[in-house]
Amino acid sequence: MRVIIIENGSKEQIEELKLKTLPRNGEYVEFKQTLYSIHKVIHTENDIKLLVIRVR
């Protein structure tokens, strides 16, 4: 499934990824050696957006 990672505070799009499973709120996803905590999962008609908070 196609997901878009968006920084929660700035609403800046970080990247578009393809994932096999959908993560849940509170779980973590790593992208380019940066760890993000998933704040909220938003389902839209065209895609799924993950609002994330940078952890490290």
N, C-alpha and C positions, 0 to 999 in steps of 0.2 A: 504494500500500500504506500501511497505517496503522502508524505507529511512535510509540513513547512515548520521550521524551528524559528520562533520569534522571541526576542529578548523582552521580558515582561515589562520592565520600567520604561524602556524607550520605544517599544513597538517596532524595533528595527528587525527586519528579516535577516536571519543569520545564514540559513542554508535550506535547500530542499533535498530531502532524503527519501530513499525507498527502504521501508522496514518490513520484516516478515510478520512481526507481532506488534500490536499497539501497546505502548507503555501506559501506565496509569498515573494518576496524580501522586506526587511524592516519590516516584521512582526516578532513576537517574539515566541519562543518556550521555555518551561520550562522543565528541566530534572534534577532530584535529587536536588531540591531546588536551582538550578542555572538557571538564565535567559540568554538566548542567542538571539541575533539579527541575522536574516537571511541575509547574505551578498549576496549570490548567490545560485540559484537552478540549479543543473546540472543533465540532463537526460542522462542515459547510457542505453545500451541494457539490462542489468540485473537488474538495480536498479536506484534509485534517490538519489543523494547526495546533502546535504545541507551544504554549507560553512557558518559557523557561527562565530560571534564575541561574546565573553563572556561579558555580561553586569554587572552582579553581582553574 
